């Protein structure tokens, strides 16, 4: 899964470079994706994920990875993030 955020699904977009003479050539807009280690408080362990800078700010704003994943839609999440979300739901249900 190259150049795609695992938490928001944000990926590469296409567009045009437009010159002063109004010539248009195709280009790609790449997301700011970083490899980060995010900590889950309920599971007590960390996970390596490819996350965009915007998603990282959203995780911090929501109060951590656990709260962000519980609010997020499954359609936006990667398979790894969906598995982590399932584990978090299971851990909170038993506690």
N, C-alpha and C positions, 0 to 999 in steps of 0.2 A: 504494500500500500504506500506508494511513493507520493510525496508532496500532498498529503491529505491529512487534515486534523482528525485525530481519533475521537475527539469529544464533540466537535460541532459539525464535522463532515465538510468543512471548508476545503476547497481544492483549487486547481489551476483554472483560470478564466482566460478567454481569448478576446482580443480586441485589435485595434489598429494603431500604428504610429502614424501621425498626421503631420506632414512637413509644412513649412511656411507656404509652399506652392500647392498645398492641399493634395499632395500625393499620399496614398494610403498603402501601407505595407502591414502585413499581419504580425502580431506579437503576442506574447503570453504574459499574463499577470500572475506571478507566483506568490502564494501565501507565505507569510512569515512563520514557517513551521520549525520548531525546535524540539530536540530530544531532551525530555525532562523526566525527573523521577518525582512522582506524586505520592504522598503518604496518605493512607487510609487510617483514620482514628479507630473505627470500629473493628477493623481486621487486624490492626497493629502491624502492618507491613506496607512496603512501598512498591510501586509499579512504574516501570519505564514505559513512557508513551511519547508519541510524536504529536505535539500540541501546538496550535497556533498561538501567537502572542495575545490575541483577543480572547481566546478561550482560557488562557492562563489567568488573565485579569478577571474573567467571569467566575472562575473557580475561587479565586481569592475573595471576590465580592460576595459570593454565596456562602462563604464560611467553610470552605474546604472541599475536597474531592467527593466525600460521601454525600453531602447535601446537594452538590451540583449534579451528581449522577442520579440521585433519587428524583430530581426535578426534570432531568433531560428526557427527551423522547428516544425510544429505542431505534427509530429510523435514522437518526443522526449519528448514533454511536457505532464504533467499530465492534468487531466480534469480541476483542479483548475487553473493551470497555463494558459491553453487555454482560460478559461473564463476571466482571468485578461488581457490576450493579446487582446481579443476581446473588452473589456472595454476601454483599452488604445487606440486601433485603432479608436474606436467610438469617444472618447474624443478629439483625435488629428484631426479627420476629421471635427468636429464641430467648433474647435477653429481656 
